[in-house]
Amino acid sequence: MVAALGLLVTDVRAPASLAPMREATATVFAPAEQIFGSMGRALAQTMRRIGGQDDQVAALRRENAELREQALASQVDARVAQELQQLLGTADRGRYRVLPARVIAFGPAQGFARTVAIDLGHRAGVRSDMTVVNGDGLVGRVVEVSADSATVLLAVDPGSTVGVRIADTAEMGVLTGAGDGRPTLRLLDPQAAVQPGDDVVTLGSPRAQPFAAGIPIGEIQQVRAGASRPTPVATVQPHVDFTALDVVGVVVEPSTAATHAAPRRSPRPITRKGA
C-alpha cells in the first residue's frame, strides 16, 4: 500500500519517467485486483444465498405451523363429530330430542361447586330445569339461562340430587353428588337386592323437568349395608367423564313413552384408571 502511494506521488511529479514502472505495477497488481474482485462477488452471492435460505426457512416454518394448525383442527373436528354422533345415538335410543351445544366454560356458579356454561340460551329455546346429557349419559340440569348461554349444574355437584332407578330391577333411590368423589345412592327399600355392576338410570320428573326418565347415569361400584344403615347405600361410577365435557345436548322434547319403557343400558360406559 505504501509503495503504491509512493508510486502515485512520484507519478504525479514525473509522469513521463515512470511510464515503465506504471506498466510493471499494473502487471503486478492486476491479478490481485481480479482475485479480490472475484472474492467480493462470491461473498455477495453467498450473502444473497444465505438471505434466500433464511427466507426459505421462515417460509417452511410458517407452512409447518399452518399444517399443524390444520391437523389439530381436523382432529378436533373429528372428535366433535364423533361426540355429536354418540349424543344423537343416545337421544335416539332414549326417544327424546336434544339441542346440541358446546361447553364453553367451567367453574362455580350460584353457590354451586361444579357447573359448566354452554353456548345456547333462551334464544335457542333453553329454559331452567331442562336436562343436559351427552353421548354417555346424564350431565346435569340447567340452573340459569341468558340470551345465548346457560349454566348447567353437574350431577356430581354435592348440591345435586337425582331420583334414580336400578335399570334391571326398577328399585328406586336418590343419587347425591360428591364433588371429586363418586356419587352416593341411597335406595328406598331396605331389602332391595343390588350389587356392583347394576346400571343406574334417571327416574324422571313431572313434565321431564328437571330430569327426563331413563337416562343412563352410571353403574354401582360398591354397596354398603348393615345394622347401622336402615337402607343400602351404594357408590356409583358415572358413565360421563365430567372433566372432559365438550358436546352436550339439552333435552327439549322427552318422549312420554320413555317414562314407562324399560330403562336401557348405557351405550358406552367409560372405564377410568383406579376405578
ABEGO torsion letter per residue (X at the ends): XAAAAAAAAAAAABAAAAAAAAAAAAAAAAAAAAAAAAAAAAAAAAAAAAAAAAAAAAAAAAAAAAAAAAAAAAAAAAAAAAAAAAAAAAAAAAGBBBBBBBBABBEBBGGBABBBBBABBAAAGBBBGBBBBBAAEBAEBBABBBAABBBBBBAABAABBBBBBBAAAGBBBBBBBAEABBBBBBBABAABBBBBGBBBBBAEBBGGOABBBGBBAEBBABBBBEAABABBBBBBBBABBAAABBBBBBBABBBAAAAABBBBBBABBBBBBGX
